[in-house]
């Protein structure tokens, strides 16, 4: 009889923990996806010192602004990353788009051939209810 009671109590405890974990994960997901369905940011080298910072961003619905709000270009110097330039996003430079639910674009940066670069990109989405942004550090590339 004691074995049965112990087994039932263990099962109830496990089920309770699983429901608690599922509820916590669901809450985190809801808050983090209020504006973003998903995003991917990366850097590639185009040769001769040119690097390209690329982003694919999917929103949860129509956004008044979406894209790369800011790019910090970082260069590896003496083993440390140093920000050497900051570019603000506009619709003119192609880093932001208006009235759409997704963004797929890039920005070219003219660096120095042979140096190692990465970018810290601020992914941005805004609609009538508010906005959200996330900073993402890209992979490193040699220009």
KEGU-563960 format. One record per atom (N, C-alpha, C, O): residue in three letters; atom name; y negated, z negated, x negated. Coordinates in pm, 1 decimal. Atoms other than C-alpha are relative to their C-alpha. Layout:
<recs>
REC rest atom    north       up     east
REC  Ala   CA        Y        Z        X
...
</recs>
This chain:
<recs>
REC rest atom    north       up     east
REC  Unk    N    119.7      0.0    -81.1
REC  Unk   CA      0.0      0.0      0.0
REC  Unk    C   -127.1      0.0    -86.1
REC  Unk    O   -224.2     68.9    -54.9
REC  Unk    N    115.7      5.4     88.7
REC  Unk   CA   -240.8    -83.1   -282.8
REC  Unk    C    -26.2    135.7    -64.1
REC  Unk    O   -141.2    174.0    -85.7
REC  Unk    N     15.6   -133.8     58.2
REC  Unk   CA   -175.0    258.8   -435.3
REC  Unk    C    -69.4     94.5     97.1
REC  Unk    O   -154.9    173.3     56.5
REC  Unk    N     59.8    -87.5   -101.1
REC  Unk   CA   -269.4    434.0   -112.9
REC  Unk    C   -148.4    -32.3     16.1
REC  Unk    O   -231.7     58.2     21.6
REC  Unk    N    140.8     39.3    -14.4
REC  Unk   CA   -591.2    234.7    -74.8
REC  Unk    C    -79.1     43.7   -123.1
REC  Unk    O   -190.3     94.9   -110.1
REC  Unk    N     67.2    -41.6    123.3
REC  Unk   CA   -681.4    300.3   -440.2
REC  Unk    C    -19.3    151.7     -1.6
REC  Unk    O   -126.1    199.8    -39.6
REC  Unk    N      8.1   -146.0     -4.0
REC  Unk   CA   -608.1    672.7   -397.7
REC  Unk    C   -109.1     46.0     96.7
REC  Unk    O   -186.9    135.4     63.4
REC  Unk    N    100.0    -35.9    -99.6
REC  Unk   CA   -823.9    695.0    -82.9
REC  Unk    C   -140.4    -30.9    -53.1
REC  Unk    O   -231.8     50.3    -38.3
REC  Unk    N    130.7     36.2     54.8
REC  Unk   CA  -1111.8    510.7   -252.6
REC  Unk    C    -42.7     95.4   -111.0
REC  Unk    O   -160.1    131.5   -119.1
REC  Unk    N     31.5    -95.8    106.6
REC  Unk   CA  -1094.5    742.6   -554.1
REC  Unk    C    -41.0    134.4     60.1
REC  Unk    O   -138.7    195.2     16.5
REC  Unk    N     32.6   -127.8    -65.1
REC  Unk   CA  -1093.7   1050.3   -329.8
REC  Unk    C   -138.4     -5.2     64.9
REC  Unk    O   -216.7     88.8     51.7
REC  Unk    N    130.9     14.2    -63.7
REC  Unk   CA  -1392.9    922.2   -131.6
REC  Unk    C   -109.6     -2.0   -106.4
REC  Unk    O   -214.6     59.2    -87.1
REC  Unk    N     99.0      5.9    108.3
REC  Unk   CA  -1579.3    846.6   -455.9
REC  Unk    C    -24.5    138.0    -60.5
REC  Unk    O   -138.8    176.3    -84.9
REC  Unk    N     13.0   -133.8     58.1
REC  Unk   CA  -1509.3   1192.2   -598.5
REC  Unk    C    -75.1     92.5     94.9
REC  Unk    O   -164.7    165.0     51.8
REC  Unk    N     67.0    -85.2    -97.6
REC  Unk   CA  -1617.1   1368.7   -280.0
REC  Unk    C   -148.2    -37.3      9.9
REC  Unk    O   -233.7     51.0     16.6
REC  Unk    N    139.8     44.2     -5.2
REC  Unk   CA  -1935.8   1158.5   -263.9
REC  Unk    C    -76.5     48.7   -121.5
REC  Unk    O   -189.1     96.4   -107.4
REC  Unk    N     66.6    -47.0    121.4
REC  Unk   CA  -2021.4   1243.9   -626.0
REC  Unk    C    -22.4    150.8      4.0
REC  Unk    O   -128.1    198.6    -37.1
REC  Unk    N     15.1   -145.0     -7.6
REC  Unk   CA  -1960.9   1615.1   -565.5
REC  Unk    C   -112.2     39.7     95.2
REC  Unk    O   -190.9    128.9     63.6
REC  Unk    N    107.8    -30.6    -93.8
REC  Unk   CA  -2189.5   1620.6   -260.3
REC  Unk    C   -136.0    -37.7    -58.2
REC  Unk    O   -233.3     35.6    -40.5
REC  Unk    N    125.7     41.8     62.7
REC  Unk   CA  -2458.4   1428.7   -449.8
REC  Unk    C    -42.1    100.1   -105.7
REC  Unk    O   -159.4    136.7   -111.9
REC  Unk    N     29.5    -98.3    103.6
REC  Unk   CA  -2437.7   1672.3   -742.3
REC  Unk    C    -44.0    132.5     61.6
REC  Unk    O   -140.8    192.7     15.2
REC  Unk    N     35.9   -125.4    -65.5
REC  Unk   CA  -2448.1   1976.1   -511.8
REC  Unk    C   -139.7     -9.1     60.9
REC  Unk    O   -215.8     87.5     53.5
REC  Unk    N    132.8     17.7    -57.9
REC  Unk   CA  -2756.0   1836.5   -333.4
REC  Unk    C   -106.8      2.0   -108.4
REC  Unk    O   -211.8     63.5    -89.5
REC  Unk    N     97.3      3.2    109.6
REC  Unk   CA  -2936.0   1769.9   -664.3
REC  Unk    C    -21.3    139.4    -57.8
REC  Unk    O   -135.2    179.9    -80.9
REC  Unk    N     11.6   -135.9     53.5
REC  Unk   CA  -2861.3   2118.5   -799.0
REC  Unk    C    -73.0     89.7     98.6
REC  Unk    O   -155.1    171.8     57.7
REC  Unk    N     65.2    -81.2   -101.9
REC  Unk   CA  -2971.6   2275.6   -470.8
REC  Unk    C   -149.8    -26.9      1.6
REC  Unk    O   -228.5     67.0     13.9
REC  Unk    N    143.0     32.1      1.0
REC  Unk   CA  -3305.9   2090.9   -482.4
REC  Unk    C    -69.6     59.4   -121.0
REC  Unk    O   -179.9    112.7   -108.3
REC  Unk    N     59.1    -57.5    120.4
REC  Unk   CA  -3373.3   2199.9   -839.9
REC  Unk    C    -15.0    150.1     16.5
REC  Unk    O   -119.3    206.0    -17.6
REC  Unk    N      4.1   -145.1    -18.6
REC  Unk   CA  -3289.9   2560.9   -753.1
REC  Unk    C   -111.2     39.7     96.0
REC  Unk    O   -183.4    136.0     70.1
REC  Unk    N    102.0    -34.4    -99.3
REC  Unk   CA  -3518.0   2563.5   -448.6
REC  Unk    C   -138.7     -9.5    -61.8
REC  Unk    O   -219.9     81.5    -44.7
REC  Unk    N    132.6     16.6     59.5
REC  Unk   CA  -3817.8   2430.0   -640.8
REC  Unk    C    -27.3    104.1   -108.2
REC  Unk    O   -139.8    152.5   -120.3
REC  Unk    N     24.2    -94.5    109.1
REC  Unk   CA  -3769.1   2663.0   -935.6
REC  Unk    C     -4.8    144.1     48.4
REC  Unk    O    -46.7    232.0    -26.8
REC  Unk    N     -3.0   -137.4    -48.2
REC  Unk   CA  -3729.9   2970.9   -717.4
REC  Unk    C    -97.5     24.4    114.6
REC  Unk    O    -80.8    120.0    190.3
REC  Unk    N     95.5    -19.3   -109.2
REC  Unk   CA  -4023.1   2930.7   -479.8
REC  Unk    C    -75.5    132.2    -14.2
REC  Unk    O   -110.4    194.8     85.9
REC  Unk    N     70.7   -125.1     24.8
REC  Unk   CA  -4194.6   3230.5   -643.0
REC  Unk    C     85.3    100.6    -76.9
REC  Unk    O     71.7    221.5    -58.0
REC  Unk    N    -80.4    -88.2     84.3
REC  Unk   CA  -3941.2   3369.2   -890.7
REC  Unk    C    144.8      3.6     46.9
REC  Unk    O    208.8   -100.1     63.7
REC  Unk    N   -142.7    -17.7    -25.1
REC  Unk   CA  -3603.7   3511.3   -798.0
REC  Unk    C     72.7      6.2   -134.1
REC  Unk    O    186.9    -38.0   -146.0
REC  Unk    N    -55.6     -7.2    134.5
REC  Unk   CA  -3542.8   3579.9  -1167.2
REC  Unk    C    -95.8     73.5    -92.3
REC  Unk    O   -183.5    147.1    -47.2
REC  Unk    N     83.2    -69.8     98.3
REC  Unk   CA  -3704.0   3702.2  -1487.3
REC  Unk    C     74.0      9.1   -131.9
REC  Unk    O    162.1    -71.2   -162.4
REC  Unk    N    -57.1    -23.1    132.4
REC  Unk   CA  -3611.9   3835.6  -1829.3
REC  Unk    C   -111.4     52.4    -88.4
REC  Unk    O   -183.0    144.8    -50.0
REC  Unk    N    104.9    -38.9     93.0
REC  Unk   CA  -3843.5   3868.7  -2129.1
REC  Unk    C     62.7     18.5   -137.0
REC  Unk    O    144.3    -63.2   -179.5
REC  Unk    N    -55.5    -25.7    131.9
REC  Unk   CA  -3763.0   4020.7  -2468.2
REC  Unk    C    -98.0     81.6    -83.9
REC  Unk    O   -194.5    138.2    -32.6
REC  Unk    N     81.9    -75.9     93.4
REC  Unk   CA  -3915.5   4182.6  -2775.7
REC  Unk    C     89.5     98.1    -73.3
REC  Unk    O    203.9     66.7   -106.0
REC  Unk    N    -73.6    -99.2     78.4
REC  Unk   CA  -3805.8   4500.6  -2953.4
REC  Unk    C    -94.9     60.0   -103.2
REC  Unk    O   -216.9     56.2    -87.5
REC  Unk    N     79.1    -62.0    105.6
REC  Unk   CA  -3921.2   4677.9  -3267.7
REC  Unk    C      2.3    150.7     18.5
REC  Unk    O    108.2    210.3     38.1
REC  Unk    N     10.8   -145.0    -14.1
REC  Unk   CA  -4048.6   5035.3  -3241.7
REC  Unk    C    -17.4     69.2   -134.9
REC  Unk    O    -33.0    191.2   -140.7
REC  Unk    N     17.0    -57.4    133.2
REC  Unk   CA  -4080.4   5084.3  -3618.1
REC  Unk    C   -144.7     10.6    -41.0
REC  Unk    O   -234.2      6.0     43.4
REC  Unk    N    135.0    -14.1     56.6
REC  Unk   CA  -4383.7   5123.2  -3844.0
REC  Unk    C    -93.8   -113.7     41.2
REC  Unk    O   -214.0    -92.0     57.1
REC  Unk    N     82.1    115.5    -33.5
REC  Unk   CA  -4506.0   4773.9  -3752.0
REC  Unk    C    -22.8    -22.5    148.1
REC  Unk    O    -78.8   -125.2    186.3
REC  Unk    N     20.9     14.8   -144.5
REC  Unk   CA  -4508.0   4829.5  -3374.9
REC  Unk    C    112.5    -82.3     61.5
REC  Unk    O    230.5    -58.1     36.2
REC  Unk    N    -98.0     74.8    -78.2
REC  Unk   CA  -4336.8   4574.7  -3153.8
REC  Unk    C    -36.1     15.2    147.0
REC  Unk    O   -151.7     39.4    181.8
REC  Unk    N     19.4    -14.3   -143.8
REC  Unk   CA  -4292.7   4589.9  -2777.9
REC  Unk    C     49.7   -126.3     69.0
REC  Unk    O    164.0   -167.8     50.0
REC  Unk    N    -35.6    117.7    -77.9
REC  Unk   CA  -4294.3   4285.4  -2551.0
REC  Unk    C     26.5     46.7    141.9
REC  Unk    O    -61.8    103.3    206.4
REC  Unk    N    -43.6    -53.9   -129.3
REC  Unk   CA  -4103.4   4362.8  -2230.9
REC  Unk    C     33.5   -112.4     97.5
REC  Unk    O     74.0   -221.3     56.9
REC  Unk    N    -34.1     97.8   -103.5
REC  Unk   CA  -4053.2   4180.2  -1901.0
REC  Unk    C     49.2     69.1    125.3
REC  Unk    O     -4.4    172.0    166.6
REC  Unk    N    -46.5    -34.7   -134.1
REC  Unk   CA  -3854.7   4226.1  -1581.7
REC  Unk    C    -10.8   -126.7     82.6
REC  Unk    O     51.7   -227.6     50.0
REC  Unk    N     23.5    118.2    -83.0
REC  Unk   CA  -3967.3   3985.4  -1309.9
REC  Unk    C     26.4     37.0    145.4
REC  Unk    O    -24.5    137.6    194.8
REC  Unk    N    -28.3    -19.3   -142.1
REC  Unk   CA  -3833.7   3961.0   -955.1
REC  Unk    C    -52.7   -121.1     75.0
REC  Unk    O    -19.5   -234.6     40.6
REC  Unk    N     57.2    107.2    -80.8
REC  Unk   CA  -4025.3   3755.3   -697.6
REC  Unk    C     81.8    -20.4    126.9
REC  Unk    O    166.7     61.4    162.4
REC  Unk    N    -70.3     30.9   -124.5
REC  Unk   CA  -3900.8   3593.9   -379.6
REC  Unk    C    -55.8     77.5    118.8
REC  Unk    O      2.7     76.6    227.1
REC  Unk    N     63.7    -79.1   -105.8
REC  Unk   CA  -4132.6   3816.9   -175.0
REC  Unk    C   -120.4     72.3    -56.6
REC  Unk    O   -139.7     77.6   -178.1
REC  Unk    N    120.9    -71.6     41.6
REC  Unk   CA  -4453.8   4016.0   -185.5
REC  Unk    C    -97.7    -96.6    -68.4
REC  Unk    O   -127.4   -203.6    -15.2
REC  Unk    N     95.9     81.3     74.8
REC  Unk   CA  -4696.7   3876.4   -446.4
REC  Unk    C   -131.1     77.1    -14.4
REC  Unk    O   -130.7    199.3    -29.2
REC  Unk    N    129.5    -65.0     22.9
REC  Unk   CA  -5069.2   3946.5   -479.5
REC  Unk    C    -17.2     33.2   -148.0
REC  Unk    O    -84.2    130.9   -181.6
REC  Unk    N     -1.6    -26.6    145.2
REC  Unk   CA  -5025.1   3926.4   -861.8
REC  Unk    C    135.4    -42.2    -55.1
REC  Unk    O    191.0   -145.3    -17.3
REC  Unk    N   -127.1     31.8     64.9
REC  Unk   CA  -4711.1   3935.5  -1072.7
REC  Unk    C      3.0     70.8   -135.5
REC  Unk    O    -45.4    183.1   -149.3
REC  Unk    N    -12.6    -62.5    131.1
REC  Unk   CA  -4638.5   4002.1  -1437.6
REC  Unk    C    -12.6    -99.0   -113.8
REC  Unk    O     21.0   -216.7   -101.1
REC  Unk    N     19.9     81.8    119.5
REC  Unk   CA  -4721.2   3873.3  -1784.6
REC  Unk    C   -146.1    -42.5     -4.1
REC  Unk    O   -233.5     38.4    -35.1
REC  Unk    N    136.9     49.7     -6.1
REC  Unk   CA  -5030.6   3656.5  -1751.8
REC  Unk    C    -61.0    -16.1   -139.3
REC  Unk    O   -181.5      1.3   -157.6
REC  Unk    N     48.6     16.7    136.5
REC  Unk   CA  -5056.0   3590.4  -2124.9
REC  Unk    C    114.5     21.3    -98.5
REC  Unk    O    229.1    -13.9    -70.8
REC  Unk    N    -96.2    -17.6    109.1
REC  Unk   CA  -4877.7   3687.0  -2447.0
REC  Unk    C    -59.8    -60.0   -126.2
REC  Unk    O   -168.6    -21.5   -169.0
REC  Unk    N     37.4     52.0    131.4
REC  Unk   CA  -4903.4   3481.2  -2763.2
REC  Unk    C     90.9     68.1   -101.9
REC  Unk    O    212.9     52.4    -96.6
REC  Unk    N    -76.8    -64.4    106.6
REC  Unk   CA  -4793.7   3688.3  -3063.2
REC  Unk    C     13.5   -100.6   -113.6
REC  Unk    O    -86.0   -155.5   -161.1
REC  Unk    N    -25.5     92.7    109.5
REC  Unk   CA  -4631.2   3471.0  -3329.5
REC  Unk    C     65.8     73.0   -115.6
REC  Unk    O    149.1    161.5    -96.0
REC  Unk    N    -54.3    -58.7    122.3
REC  Unk   CA  -4549.9   3563.9  -3688.9
REC  Unk    C     65.5   -111.7    -81.3
REC  Unk    O     13.1   -222.7    -90.1
REC  Unk    N    -70.6     96.5     83.7
REC  Unk   CA  -4299.6   3386.8  -3912.4
REC  Unk    C    -62.6      1.8   -139.3
REC  Unk    O    -61.2    103.4   -208.8
REC  Unk    N     66.6     10.8    129.2
REC  Unk   CA  -4483.3   3263.1  -4219.4
REC  Unk    C     42.0   -130.6    -67.1
REC  Unk    O     20.9   -238.8    -12.4
REC  Unk    N    -48.7    117.2     74.9
REC  Unk   CA  -4333.3   3026.3  -4480.0
REC  Unk    C     94.1    -85.8     84.3
REC  Unk    O     90.4   -208.7     76.9
REC  Unk    N    -99.1     70.2    -80.5
REC  Unk   CA  -4056.2   2935.2  -4235.4
REC  Unk    C    -52.6    -61.6    128.3
REC  Unk    O     22.1   -131.0    197.2
REC  Unk    N     58.5     56.6   -121.7
REC  Unk   CA  -4294.1   2840.1  -3950.9
REC  Unk    C    -61.1    110.4     84.9
REC  Unk    O   -116.4    207.3     33.0
REC  Unk    N     60.4    -94.6    -93.1
REC  Unk   CA  -4404.5   3028.9  -3641.1
REC  Unk    C   -146.7    -34.6     18.9
REC  Unk    O   -181.3   -148.7     49.5
REC  Unk    N    143.3     18.8    -17.9
REC  Unk   CA  -4780.7   3075.6  -3622.9
REC  Unk    C    -53.5    103.1     98.3
REC  Unk    O    -25.1    222.3     86.4
REC  Unk    N     62.8    -91.3    -95.7
REC  Unk   CA  -4974.5   3223.1  -3332.0
REC  Unk    C   -112.8     74.3    -70.2
REC  Unk    O   -204.9     13.6   -124.8
REC  Unk    N    100.0    -81.7     69.0
REC  Unk   CA  -5178.1   3512.0  -3468.5
REC  Unk    C    -88.3     78.7     96.2
REC  Unk    O   -193.3    129.3     56.7
REC  Unk    N     80.5    -72.8    -98.3
REC  Unk   CA  -5304.8   3674.3  -3147.8
REC  Unk    C     41.7    -44.1    140.0
REC  Unk    O    156.8    -80.8    163.3
REC  Unk    N    -27.0     31.4   -140.5
REC  Unk   CA  -5331.4   3603.1  -2774.7
REC  Unk    C    -60.0    110.9     85.1
REC  Unk    O   -177.7    144.6     72.4
REC  Unk    N     43.8   -108.8    -87.7
REC  Unk   CA  -5351.7   3879.0  -2514.7
REC  Unk    C      6.3    -49.2    144.4
REC  Unk    O    109.6    -99.5    188.6
REC  Unk    N      4.6     37.6   -141.6
REC  Unk   CA  -5459.4   3806.4  -2156.0
REC  Unk    C     41.6    118.7     85.3
REC  Unk    O      3.0    232.5     58.5
REC  Unk    N    -48.9   -104.9    -87.9
REC  Unk   CA  -5290.3   4002.4  -1880.4
REC  Unk    C   -103.8     45.0    101.2
REC  Unk    O   -175.7    -36.1    159.5
REC  Unk    N     83.4    -60.2   -104.1
REC  Unk   CA  -5483.6   4238.4  -1655.6
REC  Unk    C     78.8    117.2     59.0
REC  Unk    O    180.7    158.8      3.9
REC  Unk    N    -62.7   -120.5    -54.1
REC  Unk   CA  -5389.9   4527.9  -1431.8
REC  Unk    C    -34.1    120.4    -88.0
REC  Unk    O     42.5    216.5    -95.1
REC  Unk    N     41.5   -110.6     88.2
REC  Unk   CA  -5581.6   4752.9  -1675.4
REC  Unk    C     92.7     18.1   -119.5
REC  Unk    O    126.8    130.9   -155.4
REC  Unk    N    -87.9    -13.1    116.8
REC  Unk   CA  -5359.8   4672.6  -1973.8
REC  Unk    C    147.7      4.1     38.9
REC  Unk    O    234.7      7.4    -48.2
REC  Unk    N   -136.7    -16.6    -47.5
REC  Unk   CA  -5046.8   4692.9  -1757.5
REC  Unk    C     85.1   -124.7     -2.0
REC  Unk    O    204.8   -118.8     26.2
REC  Unk    N    -77.4    123.0      6.3
REC  Unk   CA  -4944.4   4332.0  -1798.8
REC  Unk    C     15.0    -67.6    136.3
REC  Unk    O    101.9   -153.3    152.8
REC  Unk    N     -7.1     54.0   -135.1
REC  Unk   CA  -5005.0   4246.9  -1430.1
REC  Unk    C      0.3    113.6    101.2
REC  Unk    O    -57.5    219.6     77.3
REC  Unk    N      2.4    -94.0   -111.7
REC  Unk   CA  -4941.9   4431.5  -1105.0
REC  Unk    C    -40.3    -73.7    125.8
REC  Unk    O    -25.6   -195.5    134.9
REC  Unk    N     47.2     58.1   -125.5
REC  Unk   CA  -5079.9   4373.2   -757.5
REC  Unk    C     85.6     44.9    117.2
REC  Unk    O    136.6    156.9    119.8
REC  Unk    N    -62.8    -28.5   -128.9
REC  Unk   CA  -4916.8   4356.5   -414.0
REC  Unk    C    136.9     65.0    -11.9
REC  Unk    O    162.1    172.8     41.9
REC  Unk    N   -137.7    -46.1     15.8
REC  Unk   CA  -4555.5   4399.3   -513.0
REC  Unk    C     92.5   -120.6    -16.0
REC  Unk    O     45.8   -232.0    -39.8
REC  Unk    N    -95.9    109.9     12.3
REC  Unk   CA  -4239.0   4190.2   -528.6
REC  Unk    C     73.5      0.8   -134.0
REC  Unk    O    161.1    -82.6   -157.1
REC  Unk    N    -65.4     -2.9    131.2
REC  Unk   CA  -4135.6   4288.2   -882.8
REC  Unk    C    -93.9     59.9   -104.0
REC  Unk    O   -190.2    129.7    -72.1
REC  Unk    N     75.9    -54.1    112.3
REC  Unk   CA  -4273.8   4372.6  -1223.1
REC  Unk    C     99.3     42.4   -106.9
REC  Unk    O    191.5    -32.0   -140.4
REC  Unk    N    -78.9    -47.9    112.9
REC  Unk   CA  -4114.5   4580.7  -1495.4
REC  Unk    C    -96.7     74.9    -91.4
REC  Unk    O   -140.2    185.9    -60.8
REC  Unk    N     99.4    -61.3     86.3
REC  Unk   CA  -4343.1   4654.2  -1785.4
REC  Unk    C      8.3    -51.3   -141.9
REC  Unk    O     93.2   -133.8   -175.9
REC  Unk    N     -0.8     38.2    141.2
REC  Unk   CA  -4425.0   4615.9  -2151.0
REC  Unk    C   -141.0      8.0    -56.7
REC  Unk    O   -231.6     66.1      3.0
REC  Unk    N    126.2     -4.1     72.8
REC  Unk   CA  -4707.3   4568.1  -2396.8
REC  Unk    C     32.7     25.4   -146.8
REC  Unk    O    116.9    -43.5   -204.3
REC  Unk    N    -23.1    -30.8    141.3
REC  Unk   CA  -4716.8   4722.0  -2745.3
REC  Unk    C   -101.2    -71.8    -86.8
REC  Unk    O   -220.0    -77.7    -55.2
REC  Unk    N     85.9     70.2     94.1
REC  Unk   CA  -4854.5   4525.5  -3036.5
REC  Unk    C     17.7     61.2   -138.5
REC  Unk    O    129.9     82.9   -184.2
REC  Unk    N     -2.7    -60.8    132.6
REC  Unk   CA  -4945.0   4674.6  -3372.7
REC  Unk    C     -1.7   -110.1   -105.6
REC  Unk    O   -107.0   -164.4   -138.9
REC  Unk    N    -13.0    102.0    103.2
REC  Unk   CA  -4815.6   4430.7  -3633.3
REC  Unk    C      6.2     62.8   -137.9
REC  Unk    O    -37.2    176.3   -157.7
REC  Unk    N    -16.8    -48.2    137.3
REC  Unk   CA  -4738.6   4467.3  -4003.2
REC  Unk    C    147.0     27.4    -25.9
REC  Unk    O    232.6    -57.1      0.3
REC  Unk    N   -137.7    -40.6     27.1
REC  Unk   CA  -4426.1   4650.8  -4106.5
REC  Unk    C     68.9   -100.3    -92.7
REC  Unk    O     11.8   -142.1   -193.4
REC  Unk    N    -79.1     91.3     81.8
REC  Unk   CA  -4155.7   4421.3  -4246.4
REC  Unk    C    -15.3   -146.5     35.3
REC  Unk    O     63.8   -228.8    -10.9
REC  Unk    N     18.7    139.6    -39.8
REC  Unk   CA  -4289.2   4099.9  -4090.6
REC  Unk    C     82.2    -30.0    124.7
REC  Unk    O    116.6     60.1    201.2
REC  Unk    N    -80.5     43.6   -113.8
REC  Unk   CA  -4095.2   3897.1  -3832.5
REC  Unk    C    -92.4    -56.4    108.0
REC  Unk    O   -177.1   -141.7     81.6
REC  Unk    N     84.4     39.5   -113.3
REC  Unk   CA  -4253.2   3850.8  -3489.7
REC  Unk    C     85.8    -46.3    117.4
REC  Unk    O    203.0    -11.0    130.3
REC  Unk    N    -52.1     33.3   -133.0
REC  Unk   CA  -4178.2   3691.4  -3155.4
REC  Unk    C   -121.2    -21.3     89.3
REC  Unk    O   -235.0    -17.6     42.4
REC  Unk    N    110.6     21.5    -93.6
REC  Unk   CA  -4385.7   3626.4  -2844.4
REC  Unk    C     32.2   -116.0     92.6
REC  Unk    O    148.1   -141.3    125.4
REC  Unk    N    -10.2     99.4   -106.5
REC  Unk   CA  -4447.3   3341.8  -2604.2
REC  Unk    C    -72.4     60.4    119.2
REC  Unk    O   -194.3     77.1    117.9
REC  Unk    N     52.6    -72.7   -115.8
REC  Unk   CA  -4495.1   3507.1  -2266.4
REC  Unk    C    -11.5    -94.3    118.7
REC  Unk    O     82.2   -167.3    151.1
REC  Unk    N     18.0     75.4   -124.0
REC  Unk   CA  -4640.6   3339.9  -1959.4
REC  Unk    C     30.2     93.6    116.0
REC  Unk    O    -47.7    184.0    146.3
REC  Unk    N    -42.3    -76.7   -117.3
REC  Unk   CA  -4454.4   3487.6  -1661.8
REC  Unk    C    -73.1    -59.3    120.6
REC  Unk    O    -77.8   -181.3    137.0
REC  Unk    N     91.8     46.3   -104.7
REC  Unk   CA  -4676.1   3468.4  -1352.4
REC  Unk    C     26.9     70.0    132.4
REC  Unk    O     56.7    189.3    136.7
REC  Unk    N     -7.9    -55.8   -134.7
REC  Unk   CA  -4652.5   3517.0   -977.0
REC  Unk    C    -94.5    -78.2     90.5
REC  Unk    O   -102.7   -200.7     82.3
REC  Unk    N     96.2     62.1    -90.1
REC  Unk   CA  -4914.6   3449.1   -709.9
REC  Unk    C      5.8     68.4    135.3
REC  Unk    O     15.0    190.8    145.2
REC  Unk    N     13.6    -53.8   -135.2
REC  Unk   CA  -4928.1   3488.4   -334.4
REC  Unk    C   -100.5    -85.9     76.6
REC  Unk    O   -166.7   -170.7     16.7
REC  Unk    N     96.2     73.9    -80.2
REC  Unk   CA  -5137.1   3348.5    -49.4
REC  Unk    C     25.4   -149.8      6.9
REC  Unk    O    -65.5   -226.2     39.2
REC  Unk    N    -35.1    142.1     -5.5
REC  Unk   CA  -4955.2   3013.6    -66.7
REC  Unk    C    -25.4    -73.8   -130.1
REC  Unk    O    -33.8   -196.6   -130.6
REC  Unk    N     18.2     64.3    129.6
REC  Unk   CA  -5011.1   2948.0   -436.5
REC  Unk    C     52.2     88.0   -111.8
REC  Unk    O     65.8    209.3    -96.1
REC  Unk    N    -47.2    -76.3    114.9
REC  Unk   CA  -4882.5   3049.4   -776.6
REC  Unk    C     93.7    -85.3    -84.7
REC  Unk    O    102.9   -206.9    -68.1
REC  Unk    N    -88.1     68.2     93.9
REC  Unk   CA  -4632.5   2962.8  -1045.2
REC  Unk    C      0.3     78.8   -130.0
REC  Unk    O    -17.2    200.6   -130.4
REC  Unk    N    -11.0    -65.5    129.9
REC  Unk   CA  -4601.2   3036.5  -1414.9
REC  Unk    C    101.6    -73.8    -84.8
REC  Unk    O    121.8   -194.5    -70.7
REC  Unk    N   -101.2     54.8     90.4
REC  Unk   CA  -4334.8   2983.6  -1678.6
REC  Unk    C    -22.5     61.8   -136.0
REC  Unk    O    -41.0    183.0   -146.8
REC  Unk    N     10.5    -51.8    136.9
REC  Unk   CA  -4366.4   3015.0  -2056.2
REC  Unk    C    139.2     25.6    -55.6
REC  Unk    O    226.2    -61.3    -51.4
REC  Unk    N   -129.7    -41.5     52.6
REC  Unk   CA  -4078.0   3202.9  -2216.5
REC  Unk    C    -19.5     50.2   -142.8
REC  Unk    O   -106.2    133.9   -167.9
REC  Unk    N      4.1    -47.1    138.4
REC  Unk   CA  -4021.4   3249.5  -2591.2
REC  Unk    C    103.0    109.8    -17.2
REC  Unk    O    219.7     91.7     17.4
REC  Unk    N    -90.3   -115.4     15.1
REC  Unk   CA  -3870.1   3588.0  -2676.3
REC  Unk    C     83.5    -13.1   -127.8
REC  Unk    O     67.8   -106.7   -206.1
REC  Unk    N    -75.6    -14.3    123.8
REC  Unk   CA  -3623.9   3684.8  -2945.0
REC  Unk    C    -93.1     44.6   -111.4
REC  Unk    O   -202.2     95.7    -85.7
REC  Unk    N     79.0    -43.2    116.0
REC  Unk   CA  -3753.0   3753.1  -3294.8
REC  Unk    C     44.4    138.7    -44.9
REC  Unk    O    162.6    172.6    -37.6
REC  Unk    N    -30.1   -134.0     51.3
REC  Unk   CA  -3775.9   4106.8  -3438.1
REC  Unk    C    -78.4     23.8   -128.2
REC  Unk    O   -181.8    -38.5   -152.4
REC  Unk    N     71.1    -41.4    120.2
REC  Unk   CA  -3874.0   4263.7  -3768.0
REC  Unk    C    -72.3    131.0     31.8
REC  Unk    O    -10.8    229.4     73.0
REC  Unk    N     82.1   -116.8    -33.9
REC  Unk   CA  -4159.3   4510.2  -3722.3
REC  Unk    C     20.8    111.9   -100.6
REC  Unk    O    -40.1    218.2    -88.3
</recs>
